[in-house]
Amino acid sequence: MPNPSRLRAAVLTASAVLLSSLLAGCGDDSQDEDLTAQELSWKDCPAPSEAQGGGAAPSPLPNGDEWQCATMKAPLDWDEPEGDTIGLALIRAETSGDKSKRIGSLLFNFGGPGGSGVTTLPAFGEDYAALRTRYDLVSFDPRGVGRSAPVECENDQELDAYFQQDATPDDATERTELLDNTKEFNAACEENSKKVLPHVRTTDAARDMDLMRQVLGDDKLYYFGISYGTELGGVYAHLFPKRVGRAVFDAVVDPTQNPEQGSLGQAEGFQLALDNFAEDCTSKVEDCPIGDSAQDVKDRIAKLLTDLDKKPLPGIFPRDLTQTAATNGIAQALYSQDFWEYLTQGLQQAYDGDGRILMLLSDSMNGRSENGEYSNITAANVSINCADDKPRYTAEYVQSKLPEFQAASELFGDFLAWGMVSCTDWDVAGAADHPDVSAPGSAPILVVGNTGDPATPYEGARKMVQALGAGVGVELTYKGQGHGAYDSKNRCVQNAVNGYLLDGKVPAAGTVCS
């Protein structure tokens, strides 16, 4: 079940899990001096923890080098920097190039909020081989995530039940059940993670990144942010504009939207991606196996979801494929055009009475491994969003907004509208309606928008450029499909990004790649 930003939470982390499953301003300088002077103890990386998603330790890099991991100490409360500390998990691949040409460390955040950078960077490490020629590639688990003081809410069995519930209630009884389950989940977070919940805001993570910059030995922050990582990068630029080195934002969150506007934009974005998927299937030379026309494809999906609301299909024993799980799985597959074939197979299978592939896709979105263990992506995602976002939406308010969401998307509208109640009973007050990313005086930031992006609609890139301020944001457009642009392997996009990060060449504002 989504919260206001749930459908963008999976980003690349869940995609990596999915593939393995299916194919087998003025800154605050007051931190304790001991923390800025700490030396990291880099060692071979262990296997990921359950909170990080489990699995095997990362495989060696193509040249045989091992990934290295370390833990950095940071203040639990940045308002009391000499108080309690927490450990933040980091991972790096040292530069493969001439050390004399090394620029520094390139810090990645792959999105969420709630995604583990420690597990995601190795999964996509080969995609950034060109950048490794002049940078150490570094990522981290933000506070509240993975191995970095992880937020804990419900256990695996409780989460199985939580994700089986009806996330699009049709009557008063179902609404009460949804609200009660949400309240129970939130209460579990409070009970199990009370100490960390007030300190997982994006502003806290941005201050952590500035500490990382210093501990890693860089005068400036070199940064590659994807999805929520663009919001985190924008907040960093606002807090520390003079410390921004070369930065790239890809799959850009609209920083001007409140949670309701963001959810409505996602409804439109996922509907656009579904339209494109259906058109792609039916426009090929061979027959599309899931419909005779694009509209027929969408009509059949809508009927499947309606039927599942009444009678779920067998999924992955002992769980059934519910309407909620199927919607979640369809959304997961729309994150990348590479997953469209799995969506086609999953729909074919479901029409034959078997919900396993759509269930695997949904599990990937929710961070559930094949052995039934959940990462903490959902707990972290809810906790960070609710700490960041000031609005609290009632069931009555959501009910009044359903027609607007349904007009944006017949399939995803209700799903995303009801996700807005996730923070209603949250114990920690939200910080603001939307983040402040204005960054006068910052170095140029390359902002890359994808016209077919379902989770962070294209319009967000221009809004980010405008919000960063004159002379800071440089917009680049990719006319493509899926969430993000760089990992599409589009040569034009990669040349522009690599040219800036490696050589400092800022592409012309308004550059279009297709």
C-alpha positions in Angstrom: 0.0 0.0 0.0 1.4 3.4 -0.9 1.9 6.4 1.3 2.1 9.8 -0.3 5.4 9.0 -2.1 5.2 5.2 -1.9 5.3 4.5 -5.6 8.7 6.3 -6.0 10.2 4.5 -3.0 11.3 1.4 -4.8 13.3 3.3 -7.4 16.5 1.3 -8.3 16.8 -0.7 -5.1 13.7 -2.7 -5.7 14.5 -3.0 -9.4 17.8 -4.8 -8.5 15.9 -7.2 -6.2 13.3 -7.7 -8.9 15.9 -8.7 -11.6 17.5 -11.3 -9.3 14.2 -12.7 -8.3 12.8 -12.9 -11.8 15.9 -14.0 -13.6 16.8 -16.6 -11.0 22.6 28.6 2.4 24.6 28.9 5.4 25.4 25.6 6.8 25.5 24.4 10.4 29.2 24.1 11.2 28.6 23.2 14.8 29.3 19.4 14.6 31.7 18.0 17.1 35.3 18.4 15.9 36.0 14.7 16.6 33.4 13.7 14.0 34.9 15.8 11.2 38.3 14.4 12.0 37.2 10.7 12.2 39.0 8.2 10.0 36.9 5.6 8.3 37.9 1.9 8.6 37.3 0.5 5.1 36.9 -3.3 4.9 35.5 -5.8 2.5 31.7 -5.6 2.6 29.6 -8.1 4.5 26.4 -9.7 3.1 23.5 -7.2 3.4 21.4 -7.2 6.5 17.7 -8.1 6.5 17.0 -4.4 6.7 19.1 -3.7 3.6 17.3 -6.5 1.7 19.4 -9.5 2.4 21.3 -11.6 -0.2 25.0 -12.1 -0.9 27.9 -9.8 -0.4 28.6 -7.7 -3.5 30.6 -9.4 -6.2 34.0 -8.0 -7.1 34.3 -5.2 -9.6 35.1 -6.0 -13.2 38.8 -5.4 -12.6 38.8 -7.7 -9.5 38.7 -4.9 -6.9 36.5 -5.5 -3.9 33.8 -3.2 -2.8 34.7 -1.6 0.6 32.4 -0.7 3.4 32.7 1.5 6.5 30.7 3.1 9.2 30.7 6.9 9.9 29.6 8.4 13.1 27.1 11.3 13.0 25.0 13.1 15.6 21.6 11.6 16.3 20.3 15.1 16.8 22.0 17.8 14.7 20.6 20.4 17.1 22.8 18.7 19.8 25.8 17.7 17.8 27.8 16.8 20.9 25.2 14.4 22.1 24.4 10.8 21.1 25.8 9.5 17.8 24.5 7.0 15.3 26.4 4.9 12.7 25.9 5.5 9.0 26.8 2.7 6.6 28.9 3.6 3.6 30.2 1.7 0.5 32.8 2.7 -2.0 34.7 1.5 -5.1 38.0 3.3 -5.3 38.8 5.0 -8.6 40.0 2.8 -11.4 41.9 5.5 -13.2 45.1 7.5 -12.7 45.2 8.6 -9.1 46.8 11.9 -10.1 43.6 12.7 -12.1 41.2 11.7 -9.3 38.6 14.5 -8.6 37.3 13.2 -5.3 34.4 11.0 -4.1 31.2 11.0 -6.1 28.3 10.5 -3.6 25.2 8.7 -4.9 21.6 8.6 -3.5 19.3 6.4 -5.5 16.0 7.4 -4.1 13.2 6.4 -1.9 13.3 7.8 0.6 14.2 4.5 2.2 16.5 2.8 -0.5 19.8 1.3 0.7 22.6 2.9 -1.2 25.0 0.3 0.2 23.1 -2.5 -1.7 22.1 -0.5 -4.8 25.4 0.9 -5.8 27.0 -2.5 -6.4 23.9 -3.6 -8.3 24.4 -0.8 -10.8 28.1 -0.3 -10.4 29.0 -1.2 -14.0 26.6 1.6 -15.3 28.9 4.1 -13.7 32.3 2.7 -14.8 33.1 5.8 -16.8 32.6 8.0 -13.7 34.9 5.7 -11.7 37.8 6.7 -13.9 38.1 10.0 -11.9 36.1 9.4 -8.8 35.7 7.0 -5.9 32.1 5.9 -6.2 30.5 6.2 -2.8 27.0 5.6 -1.5 25.3 5.2 1.9 22.3 4.1 3.8 20.7 7.4 4.9 19.7 7.6 8.6 16.8 5.4 9.3 17.6 3.1 6.4 19.3 -0.3 6.2 22.3 -0.4 8.5 22.1 3.3 9.5 20.0 3.3 12.7 17.2 1.6 10.8 13.6 2.4 11.6 11.7 -0.7 12.7 8.0 -1.0 12.6 6.1 -4.3 12.0 7.6 -7.7 11.7 7.6 -9.9 8.6 4.3 -11.7 9.4 2.6 -8.4 10.2 3.9 -6.9 7.0 2.5 -9.8 4.9 -0.9 -9.0 6.4 -0.4 -5.2 6.0 0.3 -5.6 2.2 -2.6 -8.0 1.7 -5.2 -5.4 2.9 -7.5 -3.5 0.6 -5.8 -0.2 -0.1 -8.7 1.2 -2.1 -11.7 0.8 0.2 -15.2 0.8 -1.3 -17.3 1.1 1.8 -17.3 2.2 5.4 -16.1 -1.2 6.7 -13.2 -1.3 4.4 -12.3 2.3 5.2 -12.3 1.6 8.9 -10.1 -1.5 8.3 -7.6 0.5 6.2 -7.4 3.3 8.8 -7.0 0.9 11.7 -4.2 -1.0 10.0 -2.4 2.2 9.2 -2.7 3.3 12.8 -1.3 0.0 14.0 1.6 0.3 11.6 2.4 3.8 12.7 2.1 2.8 16.4 4.6 0.0 15.8 7.1 2.4 14.4 6.6 4.7 17.4 7.0 1.7 19.8 10.1 0.2 18.1 11.9 3.3 16.9 10.9 6.3 19.1 14.4 7.5 19.6 15.3 7.9 15.9 11.9 9.0 14.4 12.3 12.8 15.1 15.7 12.8 13.4 15.2 11.2 10.0 14.2 14.4 8.1 15.8 15.1 4.7 17.5 18.1 6.3 19.2 15.7 8.8 20.4 13.5 5.9 21.7 16.6 4.0 23.8 17.5 7.1 25.0 14.0 7.2 26.2 14.3 3.6 28.2 17.4 4.4 29.9 15.5 7.3 30.6 12.7 4.7 32.2 15.3 2.4 34.6 16.4 5.1 35.4 12.9 6.3 36.0 11.7 2.8 38.4 14.6 2.4 36.6 16.7 -0.2 36.4 20.5 -0.2 33.2 20.3 -2.4 30.4 17.8 -2.6 30.3 15.8 -5.9 26.9 14.3 -6.1 24.6 12.1 -8.3 21.0 12.1 -7.0 18.2 10.0 -8.5 14.5 10.3 -7.7 14.2 11.3 -4.0 17.9 11.8 -4.2 17.2 14.9 -6.2 15.2 16.3 -3.3 17.9 15.4 -0.9 20.5 17.1 -3.2 18.3 20.2 -3.5 18.0 20.5 0.2 21.8 20.1 0.5 22.3 22.8 -2.1 20.0 25.1 -0.1 21.8 24.5 3.2 25.3 24.5 1.8 25.3 26.3 -1.6 29.0 27.2 -1.5 30.0 23.6 -0.9 28.3 22.2 -4.1 30.9 20.9 -6.6 29.5 19.2 -9.6 26.1 17.7 -9.1 23.5 15.9 -11.3 19.8 15.4 -10.5 18.1 12.6 -12.5 14.4 11.6 -12.3 13.6 14.8 -10.6 11.1 15.3 -7.7 9.0 18.5 -8.1 10.1 20.5 -5.0 7.2 22.9 -5.2 4.5 20.2 -4.6 2.9 19.2 -1.3 2.1 15.5 -0.8 -1.3 15.7 -2.3 0.0 17.4 -5.5 2.8 14.9 -5.7 0.4 12.0 -5.4 -1.9 13.4 -8.1 1.1 14.0 -10.4 2.2 10.4 -9.9 -1.3 9.2 -10.8 -1.0 11.1 -14.1 2.6 9.8 -14.5 1.8 6.1 -14.0 -1.2 6.4 -16.3 1.0 7.9 -19.0 3.5 5.1 -18.6 0.6 2.5 -18.7 -0.7 4.2 -21.9 2.8 4.0 -23.4 3.2 0.3 -22.4 -0.2 -0.6 -24.0 0.6 1.3 -27.2 4.0 -0.3 -27.4 2.6 -3.8 -27.1 -0.1 -3.4 -29.7 2.1 -1.4 -32.2 4.6 -4.3 -32.7 4.5 -6.4 -35.8 3.6 -9.6 -33.9 0.3 -9.8 -32.1 0.1 -8.3 -28.6 -0.8 -11.3 -26.3 -2.7 -9.1 -23.8 -5.0 -7.1 -26.1 -6.0 -6.2 -29.6 -5.6 -2.4 -29.1 -4.1 -0.1 -26.6 -7.5 0.6 -25.1 -8.3 -3.1 -25.0 -5.1 -3.8 -23.1 -6.1 -1.1 -20.5 -9.7 -2.3 -20.4 -8.6 -5.9 -19.7 -6.3 -4.7 -16.9 -9.1 -2.7 -15.3 -11.4 -5.7 -15.4 -8.7 -7.9 -13.8 -8.3 -5.4 -11.0 -12.1 -5.2 -10.5 -12.3 -9.0 -10.4 -9.4 -9.3 -8.0 -11.2 -6.9 -5.6 -14.0 -9.5 -5.4 -11.9 -12.7 -5.6 -8.1 -12.8 -5.4 -6.1 -15.2 -7.4 -3.5 -17.7 -6.1 -0.2 -15.8 -5.8 2.9 -17.1 -4.0 1.7 -19.6 -1.4 0.2 -19.0 1.1 -0.5 -15.4 -0.1 -3.1 -14.5 -2.7 -2.8 -11.9 -5.5 -5.2 -9.2 -4.3 -6.3 -6.1 -6.2 -3.8 -4.1 -4.1 -0.9 -6.5 -4.9 -1.7 -6.5 -8.6 -1.8 -2.7 -8.8 1.4 -2.5 -6.9 3.1 -5.0 -9.2 1.9 -3.2 -12.3 3.3 0.0 -11.0 6.6 -1.6 -10.2 6.9 -2.9 -13.8 6.3 0.6 -15.2 9.5 1.9 -13.6 11.6 0.6 -16.4 10.9 -0.3 -20.1 13.1 -3.3 -19.4 10.4 -4.6 -17.2 7.5 -4.3 -19.7 8.1 -7.9 -20.8 7.6 -9.1 -17.3 4.4 -7.1 -17.0 3.1 -8.7 -20.2 4.0 -12.2 -18.9 2.5 -11.4 -15.6 -0.8 -10.2 -17.1 -0.9 -13.3 -19.4 -0.4 -15.5 -16.4 -3.0 -13.7 -14.3 -5.6 -14.0 -17.1 -5.0 -17.7 -16.9 -5.6 -17.7 -13.1 -2.0 -17.6 -11.8 -0.8 -14.5 -9.9 2.8 -15.4 -9.3 4.7 -12.9 -11.6 2.5 -9.9 -10.5 3.1 -11.0 -6.9 6.9 -11.1 -7.5 6.7 -7.6 -8.9 4.7 -6.4 -5.9 7.1 -8.0 -3.5 9.9 -6.2 -5.2 8.2 -2.9 -4.7 7.6 -3.7 -1.0 11.1 -5.0 -0.3 10.1 -8.6 0.3 12.7 -11.3 -0.4 12.0 -14.8 -1.6 12.5 -16.1 1.9 9.7 -13.9 3.3 12.0 -11.3 5.0 11.3 -7.6 4.4 13.9 -4.9 4.1 13.0 -1.7 6.0 12.3 0.3 2.9 8.6 0.7 3.8 9.3 1.6 7.4 12.0 4.1 6.4 9.9 5.6 3.6 6.9 6.3 5.8 9.1 7.6 8.6 11.1 10.0 6.4 8.1 11.2 4.4 6.0 11.8 7.5 8.8 13.7 9.3 9.3 15.9 6.2 5.7 16.5 5.2 3.5 18.8 7.3 0.0 18.0 5.8 -2.1 15.4 7.5 -5.0 14.2 5.4 -8.2 12.7 6.9 -10.2 9.9 5.3 -13.0 12.4 4.7 -10.7 14.7 2.8 -9.4 11.8 0.7 -12.9 10.8 -0.1 -13.7 14.2 -1.4 -10.6 14.1 -3.7 -11.3 10.7 -5.2 -13.0 12.1 -8.4 -10.0 14.3 -9.1 -7.6 11.3 -8.7 -9.8 9.0 -10.7 -9.9 11.5 -13.5 -6.1 11.5 -13.5 -5.9 7.7 -13.6 -8.7 5.1 -13.6 -6.2 2.4 -12.5 -3.9 4.3 -10.1 -6.0 7.2 -8.9 -7.8 5.6 -5.9 -4.6 3.7 -5.0 -2.5 6.9 -4.7 -5.3 9.0 -3.1 -5.8 6.6 -0.2 -2.0 6.5 0.3 -2.3 10.0 1.6 -3.7 8.8 5.0 -0.3 7.1 5.8 0.9 10.1 8.0 -2.5 11.0 9.5 -1.7 9.3 12.9 2.1 9.9 12.8 3.6 10.9 16.2 6.3 13.3 14.8 5.1 16.6 13.3 6.0 17.1 9.7 8.5 19.9 8.8 7.0 21.7 5.9 4.5 21.6 3.0 7.4 21.1 0.6 11.2 21.3 0.7 13.2 24.5 0.2 15.8 24.0 -2.5 16.7 27.6 -3.4 20.5 27.7 -3.7 21.8 31.1 -4.7 25.5 31.0 -5.2 25.7 27.3 -5.9 27.8 25.8 -8.7 25.7 24.6 -11.7 23.5 21.6 -11.1 22.6 19.5 -14.1 18.9 18.6 -13.9 17.7 15.7 -16.2 14.0 15.1 -16.8 12.5 12.1 -18.7 9.3 12.8 -20.6 8.0 9.3 -20.0 8.9 9.0 -16.3 6.0 7.6 -14.3 7.2 8.2 -10.7 8.7 11.7 -11.0 6.9 13.3 -13.9 8.9 15.3 -16.4 7.4 18.7 -15.3 9.3 18.3 -12.0 12.6 18.9 -13.7 11.7 22.4 -14.8 10.2 23.2 -11.4 13.4 22.1 -9.8 15.5 24.3 -12.1 13.2 27.3 -11.3 13.3 26.6 -7.6 17.1 26.3 -7.5 17.3 29.8 -8.8 18.9 31.7 -11.6 22.2 30.4 -12.8 22.1 27.2 -10.8 19.8 24.6 -12.5 20.6 23.5 -16.0 17.8 21.6 -17.7 18.4 18.6 -19.9 15.4 16.6 -21.4 15.4 13.0 -22.3 12.6 11.8 -24.6 12.3 8.3 -23.2 10.5 5.8 -21.0 10.9 4.6 -17.4 12.2 6.2 -14.2 15.3 8.2 -14.8 17.5 8.8 -17.8 21.2 8.0 -17.2 20.6 4.2 -16.8 18.5 4.1 -20.0 21.9 3.8 -21.6 21.0 6.7 -23.9 24.4 7.9 -25.3 23.4 11.6 -25.5 22.3 11.7 -21.8 25.4 9.8 -20.6 27.7 12.0 -22.7 26.2 15.1 -21.2 26.3 13.8 -17.6 29.8 12.3 -18.0 31.1 15.5 -19.6 30.0 17.6 -16.7 31.0 15.3 -13.9 34.4 14.3 -15.4 35.4 17.4 -17.2 33.2 20.2 -15.9 31.6 20.8 -19.3 28.1 22.2 -18.6 25.7 21.3 -21.5 23.6 24.1 -23.0 20.4 24.7 -21.1 17.5 23.1 -22.8 19.5 20.3 -24.5 17.2 17.5 -25.7 18.2 13.9 -26.0 16.0 11.2 -27.7 
